[in-house]
Amino acid sequence: MLIRGLLDHVPPVLGFRRFSEVANNYAGGGKSFKETMQHLENASRKVGDAHLHMPIRKSETLPTAQQVNCNQQLDVLLSEIVRISR
């Protein structure tokens, strides 16, 4: 949920309305940045959707640390925000 919130709040910092626009159109970070942000967008939304948008069931499991680990992609994103903020 925190990553989803971050993805909703970061786009204006980079001049966009949605994170999908950042992932597909941000030119400041090059091809590697673009691919990393696309991965962050796709992976975090799929895992989040699986846990946030399902009606409650008789039995539930919590997401594991491995399922929600986006540390590398978040580090790249935050590094770019720091870079453009200087």
Gaussian input, Z-matrix of N, CA and C with variables (Angstrom, degrees):
# hf/3-21g

backbone

0 1
 N
 C     1     B1
 C     2     B2     1     A1
 N     3     B3     2     A2     1     D1
 C     4     B4     3     A3     2     D2
 C     5     B5     4     A4     3     D3
 N     6     B6     5     A5     4     D4
 C     7     B7     6     A6     5     D5
 C     8     B8     7     A7     6     D6
 N     9     B9     8     A8     7     D7
 C    10    B10     9     A9     8     D8
 C    11    B11    10    A10     9     D9
 N    12    B12    11    A11    10    D10
 C    13    B13    12    A12    11    D11
 C    14    B14    13    A13    12    D12
 N    15    B15    14    A14    13    D13
 C    16    B16    15    A15    14    D14
 C    17    B17    16    A16    15    D15
 N    18    B18    17    A17    16    D16
 C    19    B19    18    A18    17    D17
 C    20    B20    19    A19    18    D18
 N    21    B21    20    A20    19    D19
 C    22    B22    21    A21    20    D20
 C    23    B23    22    A22    21    D21
 N    24    B24    23    A23    22    D22
 C    25    B25    24    A24    23    D23
 C    26    B26    25    A25    24    D24
 N    27    B27    26    A26    25    D25
 C    28    B28    27    A27    26    D26
 C    29    B29    28    A28    27    D27
 N    30    B30    29    A29    28    D28
 C    31    B31    30    A30    29    D29
 C    32    B32    31    A31    30    D30
 N    33    B33    32    A32    31    D31
 C    34    B34    33    A33    32    D32
 C    35    B35    34    A34    33    D33
 N    36    B36    35    A35    34    D34
 C    37    B37    36    A36    35    D35
 C    38    B38    37    A37    36    D36
 N    39    B39    38    A38    37    D37
 C    40    B40    39    A39    38    D38
 C    41    B41    40    A40    39    D39
 N    42    B42    41    A41    40    D40
 C    43    B43    42    A42    41    D41
 C    44    B44    43    A43    42    D42
 N    45    B45    44    A44    43    D43
 C    46    B46    45    A45    44    D44
 C    47    B47    46    A46    45    D45
 N    48    B48    47    A47    46    D46
 C    49    B49    48    A48    47    D47
 C    50    B50    49    A49    48    D48
 N    51    B51    50    A50    49    D49
 C    52    B52    51    A51    50    D50
 C    53    B53    52    A52    51    D51
 N    54    B54    53    A53    52    D52
 C    55    B55    54    A54    53    D53
 C    56    B56    55    A55    54    D54
 N    57    B57    56    A56    55    D55
 C    58    B58    57    A57    56    D56
 C    59    B59    58    A58    57    D57
 N    60    B60    59    A59    58    D58
 C    61    B61    60    A60    59    D59
 C    62    B62    61    A61    60    D60
 N    63    B63    62    A62    61    D61
 C    64    B64    63    A63    62    D62
 C    65    B65    64    A64    63    D63
 N    66    B66    65    A65    64    D64
 C    67    B67    66    A66    65    D65
 C    68    B68    67    A67    66    D66
 N    69    B69    68    A68    67    D67
 C    70    B70    69    A69    68    D68
 C    71    B71    70    A70    69    D69
 N    72    B72    71    A71    70    D70
 C    73    B73    72    A72    71    D71
 C    74    B74    73    A73    72    D72
 N    75    B75    74    A74    73    D73
 C    76    B76    75    A75    74    D74
 C    77    B77    76    A76    75    D75
 N    78    B78    77    A77    76    D76
 C    79    B79    78    A78    77    D77
 C    80    B80    79    A79    78    D78
 N    81    B81    80    A80    79    D79
 C    82    B82    81    A81    80    D80
 C    83    B83    82    A82    81    D81
 N    84    B84    83    A83    82    D82
 C    85    B85    84    A84    83    D83
 C    86    B86    85    A85    84    D84
 N    87    B87    86    A86    85    D85
 C    88    B88    87    A87    86    D86
 C    89    B89    88    A88    87    D87
 N    90    B90    89    A89    88    D88
 C    91    B91    90    A90    89    D89
 C    92    B92    91    A91    90    D90
 N    93    B93    92    A92    91    D91
 C    94    B94    93    A93    92    D92
 C    95    B95    94    A94    93    D93
 N    96    B96    95    A95    94    D94
 C    97    B97    96    A96    95    D95
 C    98    B98    97    A97    96    D96
 N    99    B99    98    A98    97    D97
 C   100   B100    99    A99    98    D98
 C   101   B101   100   A100    99    D99
 N   102   B102   101   A101   100   D100
 C   103   B103   102   A102   101   D101
 C   104   B104   103   A103   102   D102
 N   105   B105   104   A104   103   D103
 C   106   B106   105   A105   104   D104
 C   107   B107   106   A106   105   D105
 N   108   B108   107   A107   106   D106
 C   109   B109   108   A108   107   D107
 C   110   B110   109   A109   108   D108
 N   111   B111   110   A110   109   D109
 C   112   B112   111   A111   110   D110
 C   113   B113   112   A112   111   D111
 N   114   B114   113   A113   112   D112
 C   115   B115   114   A114   113   D113
 C   116   B116   115   A115   114   D114
 N   117   B117   116   A116   115   D115
 C   118   B118   117   A117   116   D116
 C   119   B119   118   A118   117   D117
 N   120   B120   119   A119   118   D118
 C   121   B121   120   A120   119   D119
 C   122   B122   121   A121   120   D120
 N   123   B123   122   A122   121   D121
 C   124   B124   123   A123   122   D122
 C   125   B125   124   A124   123   D123
 N   126   B126   125   A125   124   D124
 C   127   B127   126   A126   125   D125
 C   128   B128   127   A127   126   D126
 N   129   B129   128   A128   127   D127
 C   130   B130   129   A129   128   D128
 C   131   B131   130   A130   129   D129
 N   132   B132   131   A131   130   D130
 C   133   B133   132   A132   131   D131
 C   134   B134   133   A133   132   D132
 N   135   B135   134   A134   133   D133
 C   136   B136   135   A135   134   D134
 C   137   B137   136   A136   135   D135
 N   138   B138   137   A137   136   D136
 C   139   B139   138   A138   137   D137
 C   140   B140   139   A139   138   D138
 N   141   B141   140   A140   139   D139
 C   142   B142   141   A141   140   D140
 C   143   B143   142   A142   141   D141
 N   144   B144   143   A143   142   D142
 C   145   B145   144   A144   143   D143
 C   146   B146   145   A145   144   D144
 N   147   B147   146   A146   145   D145
 C   148   B148   147   A147   146   D146
 C   149   B149   148   A148   147   D147
 N   150   B150   149   A149   148   D148
 C   151   B151   150   A150   149   D149
 C   152   B152   151   A151   150   D150
 N   153   B153   152   A152   151   D151
 C   154   B154   153   A153   152   D152
 C   155   B155   154   A154   153   D153
 N   156   B156   155   A155   154   D154
 C   157   B157   156   A156   155   D155
 C   158   B158   157   A157   156   D156
 N   159   B159   158   A158   157   D157
 C   160   B160   159   A159   158   D158
 C   161   B161   160   A160   159   D159
 N   162   B162   161   A161   160   D160
 C   163   B163   162   A162   161   D161
 C   164   B164   163   A163   162   D162
 N   165   B165   164   A164   163   D163
 C   166   B166   165   A165   164   D164
 C   167   B167   166   A166   165   D165
 N   168   B168   167   A167   166   D166
 C   169   B169   168   A168   167   D167
 C   170   B170   169   A169   168   D168
 N   171   B171   170   A170   169   D169
 C   172   B172   171   A171   170   D170
 C   173   B173   172   A172   171   D171
 N   174   B174   173   A173   172   D172
 C   175   B175   174   A174   173   D173
 C   176   B176   175   A175   174   D174
 N   177   B177   176   A176   175   D175
 C   178   B178   177   A177   176   D176
 C   179   B179   178   A178   177   D177
 N   180   B180   179   A179   178   D178
 C   181   B181   180   A180   179   D179
 C   182   B182   181   A181   180   D180
 N   183   B183   182   A182   181   D181
 C   184   B184   183   A183   182   D182
 C   185   B185   184   A184   183   D183
 N   186   B186   185   A185   184   D184
 C   187   B187   186   A186   185   D185
 C   188   B188   187   A187   186   D186
 N   189   B189   188   A188   187   D187
 C   190   B190   189   A189   188   D188
 C   191   B191   190   A190   189   D189
 N   192   B192   191   A191   190   D190
 C   193   B193   192   A192   191   D191
 C   194   B194   193   A193   192   D192
 N   195   B195   194   A194   193   D193
 C   196   B196   195   A195   194   D194
 C   197   B197   196   A196   195   D195
 N   198   B198   197   A197   196   D196
 C   199   B199   198   A198   197   D197
 C   200   B200   199   A199   198   D198
 N   201   B201   200   A200   199   D199
 C   202   B202   201   A201   200   D200
 C   203   B203   202   A202   201   D201
 N   204   B204   203   A203   202   D202
 C   205   B205   204   A204   203   D203
 C   206   B206   205   A205   204   D204
 N   207   B207   206   A206   205   D205
 C   208   B208   207   A207   206   D206
 C   209   B209   208   A208   207   D207
 N   210   B210   209   A209   208   D208
 C   211   B211   210   A210   209   D209
 C   212   B212   211   A211   210   D210
 N   213   B213   212   A212   211   D211
 C   214   B214   213   A213   212   D212
 C   215   B215   214   A214   213   D213
 N   216   B216   215   A215   214   D214
 C   217   B217   216   A216   215   D215
 C   218   B218   217   A217   216   D216
 N   219   B219   218   A218   217   D217
 C   220   B220   219   A219   218   D218
 C   221   B221   220   A220   219   D219
 N   222   B222   221   A221   220   D220
 C   223   B223   222   A222   221   D221
 C   224   B224   223   A223   222   D222
 N   225   B225   224   A224   223   D223
 C   226   B226   225   A225   224   D224
 C   227   B227   226   A226   225   D225
 N   228   B228   227   A227   226   D226
 C   229   B229   228   A228   227   D227
 C   230   B230   229   A229   228   D228
 N   231   B231   230   A230   229   D229
 C   232   B232   231   A231   230   D230
 C   233   B233   232   A232   231   D231
 N   234   B234   233   A233   232   D232
 C   235   B235   234   A234   233   D233
 C   236   B236   235   A235   234   D234
 N   237   B237   236   A236   235   D235
 C   238   B238   237   A237   236   D236
 C   239   B239   238   A238   237   D237
 N   240   B240   239   A239   238   D238
 C   241   B241   240   A240   239   D239
 C   242   B242   241   A241   240   D240
 N   243   B243   242   A242   241   D241
 C   244   B244   243   A243   242   D242
 C   245   B245   244   A244   243   D243
 N   246   B246   245   A245   244   D244
 C   247   B247   246   A246   245   D245
 C   248   B248   247   A247   246   D246
 N   249   B249   248   A248   247   D247
 C   250   B250   249   A249   248   D248
 C   251   B251   250   A250   249   D249
 N   252   B252   251   A251   250   D250
 C   253   B253   252   A252   251   D251
 C   254   B254   253   A253   252   D252
 N   255   B255   254   A254   253   D253
 C   256   B256   255   A255   254   D254
 C   257   B257   256   A256   255   D255

   B1=1.4367
   B2=1.5219
   B3=1.3314
   B4=1.4639
   B5=1.5275
   B6=1.3096
   B7=1.4652
   B8=1.5157
   B9=1.3274
   B10=1.4629
   B11=1.5257
   B12=1.3195
   B13=1.4567
   B14=1.5201
   B15=1.3116
   B16=1.4613
   B17=1.5266
   B18=1.3125
   B19=1.4652
   B20=1.5199
   B21=1.3187
   B22=1.4599
   B23=1.5209
   B24=1.3250
   B25=1.4576
   B26=1.5251
   B27=1.3093
   B28=1.4594
   B29=1.5307
   B30=1.3166
   B31=1.4702
   B32=1.5372
   B33=1.3292
   B34=1.4706
   B35=1.5358
   B36=1.3182
   B37=1.4708
   B38=1.5257
   B39=1.3416
   B40=1.4598
   B41=1.5312
   B42=1.3404
   B43=1.4562
   B44=1.5181
   B45=1.3317
   B46=1.4626
   B47=1.5216
   B48=1.3186
   B49=1.4691
   B50=1.5185
   B51=1.3272
   B52=1.4704
   B53=1.5338
   B54=1.3263
   B55=1.4586
   B56=1.5186
   B57=1.3195
   B58=1.4704
   B59=1.5257
   B60=1.3382
   B61=1.4679
   B62=1.5221
   B63=1.3279
   B64=1.4720
   B65=1.5241
   B66=1.3244
   B67=1.4636
   B68=1.5270
   B69=1.3117
   B70=1.4643
   B71=1.5268
   B72=1.3296
   B73=1.4684
   B74=1.5192
   B75=1.3245
   B76=1.4607
   B77=1.5268
   B78=1.3244
   B79=1.4664
   B80=1.5274
   B81=1.3092
   B82=1.4551
   B83=1.5085
   B84=1.3180
   B85=1.4479
   B86=1.5097
   B87=1.3026
   B88=1.4568
   B89=1.5131
   B90=1.3222
   B91=1.4611
   B92=1.5303
   B93=1.3144
   B94=1.4680
   B95=1.5227
   B96=1.3411
   B97=1.4598
   B98=1.5259
   B99=1.3237
   B100=1.4577
   B101=1.5246
   B102=1.3181
   B103=1.4597
   B104=1.5282
   B105=1.3285
   B106=1.4619
   B107=1.5217
   B108=1.3278
   B109=1.4623
   B110=1.5268
   B111=1.3076
   B112=1.4688
   B113=1.5241
   B114=1.3354
   B115=1.4610
   B116=1.5283
   B117=1.3308
   B118=1.4597
   B119=1.5264
   B120=1.3089
   B121=1.4693
   B122=1.5296
   B123=1.3075
   B124=1.4615
   B125=1.5233
   B126=1.3118
   B127=1.4670
   B128=1.5200
   B129=1.3172
   B130=1.4646
   B131=1.5191
   B132=1.3063
   B133=1.4726
   B134=1.5251
   B135=1.3293
   B136=1.4686
   B137=1.5254
   B138=1.3141
   B139=1.4635
   B140=1.5242
   B141=1.3219
   B142=1.4669
   B143=1.5101
   B144=1.3143
   B145=1.4672
   B146=1.5205
   B147=1.3154
   B148=1.4664
   B149=1.5266
   B150=1.3283
   B151=1.4669
   B152=1.5214
   B153=1.3072
   B154=1.4596
   B155=1.5199
   B156=1.3088
   B157=1.4599
   B158=1.5210
   B159=1.3163
   B160=1.4636
   B161=1.5233
   B162=1.3093
   B163=1.4735
   B164=1.5325
   B165=1.2987
   B166=1.4628
   B167=1.5322
   B168=1.3141
   B169=1.4635
   B170=1.5204
   B171=1.3087
   B172=1.4631
   B173=1.5297
   B174=1.3214
   B175=1.4571
   B176=1.5247
   B177=1.3157
   B178=1.4561
   B179=1.5229
   B180=1.3153
   B181=1.4554
   B182=1.5171
   B183=1.2940
   B184=1.4597
   B185=1.5230
   B186=1.3348
   B187=1.4638
   B188=1.5227
   B189=1.2977
   B190=1.4604
   B191=1.5228
   B192=1.3098
   B193=1.4666
   B194=1.5268
   B195=1.2952
   B196=1.4623
   B197=1.5268
   B198=1.3210
   B199=1.4592
   B200=1.5231
   B201=1.2986
   B202=1.4700
   B203=1.5312
   B204=1.3200
   B205=1.4596
   B206=1.5317
   B207=1.3045
   B208=1.4665
   B209=1.5279
   B210=1.3252
   B211=1.4588
   B212=1.5215
   B213=1.3073
   B214=1.4644
   B215=1.5147
   B216=1.3238
   B217=1.4560
   B218=1.5269
   B219=1.3321
   B220=1.4624
   B221=1.5205
   B222=1.3251
   B223=1.4593
   B224=1.5237
   B225=1.3308
   B226=1.4681
   B227=1.5259
   B228=1.3210
   B229=1.4641
   B230=1.5193
   B231=1.3182
   B232=1.4647
   B233=1.5255
   B234=1.3119
   B235=1.4702
   B236=1.5263
   B237=1.3244
   B238=1.4675
   B239=1.5264
   B240=1.3092
   B241=1.4611
   B242=1.5148
   B243=1.3144
   B244=1.4773
   B245=1.5200
   B246=1.3172
   B247=1.4702
   B248=1.5200
   B249=1.3197
   B250=1.4652
   B251=1.5324
   B252=1.3254
   B253=1.4650
   B254=1.5245
   B255=1.2993
   B256=1.4813
   B257=1.4831
   A1=110.66
   A2=116.45
   A3=119.69
   A4=111.68
   A5=116.90
   A6=120.34
   A7=109.81
   A8=117.13
   A9=120.09
   A10=110.23
   A11=117.75
   A12=121.33
   A13=111.80
   A14=116.01
   A15=120.67
   A16=110.64
   A17=116.91
   A18=120.16
   A19=111.98
   A20=117.21
   A21=120.14
   A22=112.54
   A23=118.19
   A24=121.16
   A25=114.74
   A26=118.99
   A27=122.88
   A28=114.76
   A29=120.53
   A30=120.41
   A31=116.04
   A32=120.82
   A33=118.58
   A34=113.76
   A35=116.69
   A36=120.42
   A37=110.24
   A38=115.81
   A39=121.38
   A40=112.49
   A41=116.24
   A42=120.90
   A43=115.97
   A44=117.54
   A45=121.20
   A46=110.51
   A47=115.98
   A48=121.53
   A49=112.06
   A50=117.71
   A51=122.13
   A52=110.02
   A53=114.87
   A54=117.85
   A55=111.70
   A56=117.11
   A57=118.85
   A58=110.55
   A59=117.64
   A60=121.32
   A61=110.65
   A62=116.49
   A63=120.63
   A64=108.95
   A65=116.01
   A66=121.06
   A67=112.34
   A68=117.33
   A69=120.30
   A70=114.78
   A71=118.06
   A72=119.52
   A73=116.58
   A74=118.96
   A75=119.94
   A76=109.62
   A77=115.78
   A78=120.46
   A79=113.16
   A80=118.26
   A81=120.63
   A82=116.47
   A83=118.46
   A84=119.39
   A85=115.68
   A86=117.63
   A87=120.66
   A88=113.35
   A89=114.74
   A90=122.07
   A91=112.30
   A92=117.85
   A93=120.74
   A94=111.29
   A95=116.06
   A96=120.28
   A97=109.83
   A98=116.21
   A99=121.29
   A100=110.94
   A101=117.48
   A102=121.23
   A103=111.77
   A104=116.63
   A105=120.98
   A106=110.69
   A107=117.28
   A108=121.08
   A109=111.29
   A110=117.62
   A111=120.07
   A112=110.08
   A113=116.23
   A114=120.16
   A115=110.53
   A116=116.82
   A117=121.04
   A118=110.51
   A119=116.99
   A120=121.96
   A121=110.99
   A122=116.80
   A123=120.65
   A124=112.89
   A125=116.77
   A126=119.98
   A127=111.99
   A128=117.63
   A129=119.75
   A130=111.45
   A131=117.35
   A132=119.71
   A133=111.30
   A134=116.95
   A135=119.57
   A136=111.50
   A137=116.65
   A138=119.89
   A139=109.48
   A140=116.84
   A141=120.34
   A142=112.22
   A143=116.84
   A144=120.93
   A145=111.23
   A146=115.99
   A147=119.98
   A148=111.56
   A149=117.50
   A150=120.49
   A151=113.51
   A152=118.53
   A153=120.74
   A154=114.54
   A155=117.94
   A156=120.18
   A157=113.87
   A158=116.15
   A159=120.72
   A160=108.29
   A161=117.60
   A162=118.92
   A163=109.07
   A164=115.42
   A165=119.44
   A166=109.71
   A167=113.94
   A168=120.46
   A169=109.05
   A170=116.00
   A171=120.98
   A172=111.34
   A173=116.35
   A174=121.97
   A175=108.62
   A176=117.39
   A177=122.11
   A178=110.27
   A179=115.74
   A180=121.73
   A181=108.27
   A182=115.62
   A183=120.80
   A184=109.16
   A185=117.42
   A186=118.29
   A187=109.74
   A188=116.37
   A189=120.70
   A190=109.78
   A191=116.03
   A192=120.90
   A193=110.53
   A194=117.21
   A195=120.83
   A196=111.14
   A197=118.17
   A198=121.35
   A199=112.53
   A200=117.64
   A201=121.23
   A202=113.25
   A203=117.46
   A204=120.89
   A205=110.81
   A206=115.57
   A207=122.64
   A208=109.39
   A209=115.99
   A210=120.87
   A211=113.46
   A212=117.52
   A213=120.11
   A214=111.57
   A215=117.03
   A216=120.62
   A217=111.02
   A218=116.97
   A219=120.21
   A220=111.00
   A221=117.29
   A222=121.20
   A223=110.80
   A224=117.37
   A225=121.62
   A226=109.89
   A227=117.13
   A228=121.31
   A229=111.55
   A230=116.65
   A231=119.87
   A232=111.67
   A233=118.00
   A234=121.13
   A235=111.07
   A236=116.61
   A237=120.18
   A238=110.74
   A239=117.60
   A240=120.27
   A241=110.87
   A242=116.82
   A243=120.84
   A244=109.60
   A245=117.57
   A246=121.39
   A247=111.49
   A248=118.26
   A249=119.48
   A250=112.32
   A251=116.88
   A252=120.76
   A253=112.98
   A254=116.76
   A255=120.24
   A256=112.27
   D1=-36.14
   D2=179.70
   D3=-66.89
   D4=-40.91
   D5=178.87
   D6=-65.19
   D7=-41.71
   D8=177.72
   D9=-60.84
   D10=-41.84
   D11=177.26
   D12=-62.51
   D13=-42.35
   D14=178.12
   D15=-62.00
   D16=-43.64
   D17=179.90
   D18=-64.86
   D19=-26.04
   D20=177.05
   D21=-80.24
   D22=-24.45
   D23=-175.35
   D24=-99.62
   D25=-18.45
   D26=-176.70
   D27=-77.16
   D28=-36.01
   D29=-172.91
   D30=-49.78
   D31=-43.20
   D32=179.73
   D33=-61.27
   D34=-29.81
   D35=177.61
   D36=-61.62
   D37=-32.71
   D38=-178.41
   D39=-100.81
   D40=7.39
   D41=175.03
   D42=87.62
   D43=23.88
   D44=-178.79
   D45=-130.35
   D46=168.15
   D47=178.97
   D48=-94.63
   D49=-35.30
   D50=-176.51
   D51=-127.01
   D52=153.51
   D53=-179.81
   D54=-67.72
   D55=-30.84
   D56=177.13
   D57=-60.91
   D58=-32.36
   D59=176.01
   D60=-68.50
   D61=-39.27
   D62=176.12
   D63=-60.85
   D64=-49.69
   D65=-176.31
   D66=-61.73
   D67=-33.08
   D68=-175.22
   D69=-98.92
   D70=-20.79
   D71=-170.04
   D72=-126.75
   D73=-12.50
   D74=-176.44
   D75=-67.44
   D76=122.36
   D77=-173.83
   D78=-97.17
   D79=-7.44
   D80=-173.63
   D81=-76.53
   D82=-11.62
   D83=-174.24
   D84=-115.68
   D85=-3.93
   D86=179.29
   D87=81.95
   D88=-177.05
   D89=-175.40
   D90=-63.37
   D91=-40.68
   D92=-179.20
   D93=-63.76
   D94=-42.40
   D95=177.71
   D96=-61.11
   D97=-46.04
   D98=-179.28
   D99=-58.17
   D100=-48.73
   D101=-179.09
   D102=-64.99
   D103=-37.28
   D104=178.11
   D105=-65.81
   D106=-42.19
   D107=179.78
   D108=-70.10
   D109=-34.51
   D110=175.61
   D111=-63.88
   D112=-40.76
   D113=177.29
   D114=-63.50
   D115=-44.79
   D116=178.82
   D117=-60.45
   D118=-45.98
   D119=179.01
   D120=-59.38
   D121=-51.30
   D122=-174.72
   D123=-70.44
   D124=-48.75
   D125=-176.19
   D126=-67.11
   D127=-46.98
   D128=-176.15
   D129=-67.18
   D130=-36.32
   D131=-179.87
   D132=-69.69
   D133=-39.75
   D134=-179.66
   D135=-65.37
   D136=-46.50
   D137=179.81
   D138=-66.63
   D139=-43.42
   D140=178.64
   D141=-61.13
   D142=-45.39
   D143=179.48
   D144=-59.89
   D145=-38.99
   D146=-178.89
   D147=-62.38
   D148=-28.64
   D149=-177.37
   D150=-104.12
   D151=-25.95
   D152=-174.05
   D153=-97.30
   D154=-24.80
   D155=-172.56
   D156=-113.24
   D157=21.22
   D158=176.84
   D159=-104.60
   D160=137.52
   D161=172.43
   D162=-62.71
   D163=150.05
   D164=179.84
   D165=-59.01
   D166=141.50
   D167=-179.83
   D168=-117.81
   D169=172.59
   D170=-177.99
   D171=-60.53
   D172=-35.56
   D173=-179.14
   D174=-133.89
   D175=133.79
   D176=-179.48
   D177=-127.11
   D178=155.82
   D179=171.67
   D180=-122.83
   D181=148.89
   D182=176.51
   D183=-84.00
   D184=149.87
   D185=175.29
   D186=-64.39
   D187=143.68
   D188=178.83
   D189=-85.56
   D190=162.93
   D191=177.95
   D192=-59.52
   D193=-36.60
   D194=179.75
   D195=-65.74
   D196=-37.63
   D197=-179.70
   D198=-66.66
   D199=-34.36
   D200=-174.81
   D201=-103.83
   D202=7.91
   D203=-178.32
   D204=-76.55
   D205=106.13
   D206=175.90
   D207=-123.46
   D208=28.72
   D209=-174.39
   D210=-54.61
   D211=-46.35
   D212=-176.95
   D213=-64.53
   D214=-44.37
   D215=-178.62
   D216=-68.52
   D217=-39.59
   D218=177.67
   D219=-65.02
   D220=-37.82
   D221=178.12
   D222=-61.83
   D223=-42.10
   D224=178.06
   D225=-63.96
   D226=-44.21
   D227=179.74
   D228=-62.90
   D229=-48.40
   D230=-179.36
   D231=-65.72
   D232=-34.54
   D233=176.54
   D234=-63.14
   D235=-38.95
   D236=178.36
   D237=-68.77
   D238=-37.81
   D239=176.88
   D240=-64.11
   D241=-42.48
   D242=177.08
   D243=-63.20
   D244=-43.32
   D245=-178.67
   D246=-59.60
   D247=-45.88
   D248=-176.33
   D249=-79.80
   D250=-13.45
   D251=179.72
   D252=-83.04
   D253=-13.23
   D254=-176.72
   D255=-80.78

